[in-house]
């Protein structure tokens, strides 16, 4: 080494770098060191942030991609499954049709019963009214047989109106002389033996009977003539 360089190195003072973060005299954090520390921390944190960003991008890309097999059509049913499905469908349709027909039949039967009950109730009410008026009808009938009712007289007009009113409701008189005896409509009060007769017939009407529709309001009281028992 030359003397010049030796003198230069001897005259040059050593450089001491104080890298302490805290100033020993003031106790404050040195600005340069703080900035260096921030740069170091940012440098250390940058890879982690990059990794998080990359992971977020990968998740977004994965969410946008369709699931594996999503574009595939579902497997078709086998022939056996299709046959079973068709049989089940036919059985269901047949069962529903049977239930519908039964419901319709029950509805028709219900309407029939309601109508029959309505007619029966109506006839029952009319029969009760007629039954309460039978004594008056018997009196008019007796008066007519005795000749007390003269045609055109006030009594004849009243009898005609009463008879017309009851006839409008379907009231009919039963029990005529010479008719065949029917226990469903006639009540035999007297029995006369007739050796020549082949069946029981009405010989005389003691009290006429009345029928309303198919309902017997009162059976006719008659004298029956028939073969000897």
Secondary structure, DSSP 8 states (H G I E B T S, - for coil): --HHHHHHHHHS--------SB-TTT--B-HHHHHHHHHHHHHHHHHHHHHHHHHHHHHHHHHHS--TTTTS------HHHHHHHHHHHHHHHHHHHHHHHHHHHHHHHHHHHHHHHHHHHHHHHHHHHHHHHHHHHHHHHHHHHTT-S-TTSHHHHHHHHHHHHHHHTTEEEE--TT-B--TTTEEEEEEEE-TT-SS-EEEEEEE-EEEETTEEEE-EEEEEEE---
